[in-house]
Amino acid sequence: MIRVTNTSTLAGVTVSGDFDDLDALVDALHEVTVSEFSEDLNKKTERYLSISLRVLGFAYDVRHAAQGDREVYNEPNGLQDRHLESAEAAGQTFPQANVRFACNVLYPEAILVTMALNDLVKLRMNRLARSRYGFEAPLDRAVVTDRSIAVIRLFQTAFTGAVAEVLTKQSFTRWLNIVHDRMTDVVSITHPFVDAWNLRYLDMSRETRAKKLVTITKRFAEHLYDPENREYRRAMDAAVREHGWDESDIRFEGLEYPEEVEW
């Protein structure tokens, strides 16, 4: 099962699981995202290209975790003496620990990915439930039985549990309301705006980080009206017009990530 736990400094969360858990999450993330090679790419779905790149960045880390390139550790698997005695009587040997793989994700990034997945899951539900109106789509049998959506929801539930451990009950309720508000849409958020919050968050103390989670979530949810995000959008649009660059190739000074993070 996928687990999401808070890191000791609250710099982010640790996403962990066995190989099959993480492999299934990677597949699900790729299934719900939109790429320039998607068969059903059109004017309606191409607006999801940018946020899909952000989610695929998360998928990249999860895939490398599954390959053993991040963190690997053993965890007791619950075998008790009676199980071992039965195995021995049958001439079998069972390990008493399972291998788990893990990677760390910065908290603002994890919040953004969770919010983005709500948008992408809605898109997938509408794709699957072609004969139903939007509000009926979640009940369509193609949606209910879709493995990718189920895996995504498991990840989101695990992450929500990690957030609940950090926030007060009142703040957690507010956080949930923001993340799952029907009007919340982060599809058009700019990447440098998210990067700026990732880096700003790293400069905070542990206590301040806990207090800022709701603020960060609100800033993401209201990015369309946020002066900082709008400034980045104007600069990016100008660069695209002047140089013909793709948005994903645009870099801003001062938004370089540190080589090491104290998790």
N, C-alpha and C positions, 0 to 999 in steps of 0.2 A: 504494500500500500504506500502511496505517496504521502510523505510527511513534510510539513513546513514548520520550522522552528525558528525562534528568534536567536540571533547571534548574541554573544555576551555583551557587546558594546552597543547593540541595537543599530549597528551600521546597516544591517539588512537581515535577510532570512536565509536559512539553509534549506534547500529543497533536496530531499533524499528519497531513496527507494532502491529496490533491487534492480537488476538489469531490465527485466520485463516491465516493471513499473515505469522507469524512465523512458524506455523505448516506446512504450504505448503513449506516453505524454508527448514525446517528440512527434510521433505520427499524428496525434490529434491536433497539435499546434499547426503542423503543415496542412492538415486537412481543412481547418477552418479559415486559414489565411488566404489572401488573394495575391496572385503573382501575375506578372506580365504574360506568363505562359498559360494562365488559367483558361480553360475551354470556354467558360461563360463570361469572360472579361468583356465589359461593355461600359457605357457612360455611367451607369448606376453603380457598378461594382469597382470601377477604377479609383473611386475616391477612397477605397480601403487599402490601396497599394502602400501608401506611406506608413500607416499604423501597422500594417502587416509586416513590414520590414523590422519594426521595433519588436514585435512579438517573435519574429524569426531569430532576432538576436538573442532573445531569451532561450529559444529552442536550440540554438547553437551551443550555449553553455550546458544545457541539459544533456544534449547528445554527447558532448565531450566528457561530461560526468559519467554517463553510462559506459563510455569507453575506458574509464579509469584514469582520465587525464586531470581530474580535479581532486576530490577527496575520496578515499576508500577506507572503510573500517568494518570490523566484525561486530555483530550484535547477537546476544543470546537469543536462541530461537524458541525457547520455552520447553525444550525436551527435559523431562524429569527422569529420575532414577528408574521408574517403572517402564518408561519407554525404552531406555537404554538396555534394561534387563531383557525385555521382550526381543529387542533387536539382536542382542548377544545370543539369546537362545535360538534364534533363527539363523545365526551365523552371519549377521549383517552388522555393519558399523555405520553409525550416523554421526555427522558433525553436530556439535552443540552450539554452533554459531552460524549465522548467515552473513554473507557479504552484502554490504550496502554501499551505494555510490552517492555522492552528494556534490552540490555546487552552491556557492553563495551568490545572492542577488541583492543589490542595494535596495533599501526600503522604498524610496520614491519610484524606482524602476519597477519593483514588484507591484506597487499600487497601480501604476500606469498600465502594466500588462493585464492585471486583473480587470480593470475597467475596460480596456480595449477588447478583452475576450468577451465581455458582455455584448459589445457591438458586433463582433465577428460571429458569435453564436446566434444572434438574432438573424444575421444575414444567412447563415447556414440553415436555420430553421425555415426561413422563407423559401430557400432553394428546395429543400426537401418536401415541404408541404405546399406544393404549387397550387393545389386546388382549394386551399383554405385562406381565409383572411388572416392578417397578421396576428390578431388576438387569439385566433384558434390554432395557430401553428404549433404551439407547445404540446397540444393534445393529439396531433397527427401521429399515427403509428410509426411513420418513417422517422419522425423526430424522437419519439419516446424510445425507440430501439436503436438509435444511432450511437455507436460506440464512442465516436470522437467527442460528441457533446457530453456524454456521461463522464469520460475521463477528464475533460476540461472542468466540469462542475466539481469533480472530486478534488482537483487541484485548488480551485477557488475556495472550496469549503475548508481545506487544510490551511490555506493562507489566512482566511477569515479567523480561524481559530488562533493563529499566531497573533493577529492584531488584537483580538479580544483579551489576550494576556497582558497587553501593554496599556490599553486605554481603560479609563474608568467606565462604568456601565453607561453613564449618560453620554460620554464622548463616543463610545463604541456604537451606540444607537444612532447618533448623529452621523458617524462615519458610514454605517450601513445605508442610511437614508440617502447619502450623497452618491455612493457607489452604485446603488440599485435604483435610483430615480429613473423613471421612464424617459425623462428629458435629458439625462446625462449622455453626452456623446463626445468622445475624445478622438474621433476619426481624423479630424483636421488639425490636431495639436502639432506644434513644430518640434522637431527633434532637439534643437538647441535649447528650447525652453525646458525640456525634460532633463537634458544634460546639466543645465545650470542648477536645477534643483538637486540633482544627484550630488554635485560638487559642493553646493551650499550646505547640504545636509551633512556631508562628511566633516565639515568644519565645526559642527555643533557638538556640544557635550552630550553625554548619554541622556541626561535629564531633559535637555532641550529637545532632543530628537523625539522623545516620547510625546512631548507636548505639541510638536509640530506636525504630527501625522495627519490630523484632521485638516489643518490649514493647507498642507500640501495637496491633499485629496480635493479640497474645495477649489484650490487654484487650478488644478487640472480640469475639474468639471466645468469651471467657468472660463476656460482658456480663450474662448472667442471674444470675451470682453476684457481680458487681462492685458494691461498696457505692455508688459514685458513680452508676452507671447506675440502681440500684434506688431511690436517693433521688430521682432525676429522675422515675422511673416513679411513685412514690408521689405526688409533687407534681402530676404531670400527671393522674393518675387522680382526685385530689381536685378539681382545677380542672374537670375534665369533669363530675364529679358535682354540684359546687356551681353552676357557671355554664352547663353544657351546651355548653361550647366544643368545637370540633373540635381534636384534638391539634395539627394543623398550624398553628392560629392562636395557640398558646400561646408566649409569649416569656419568656425569663429574663434578668434584669439581669446585665450583665457578659459577655454572649455576643454583643457587636456586633463585626462584622468591620471591619478597617481599610479605608479607601478605597483605599489603595495597598499593594501587597505587593512587597517586594524579592525578585524571583524569582531 
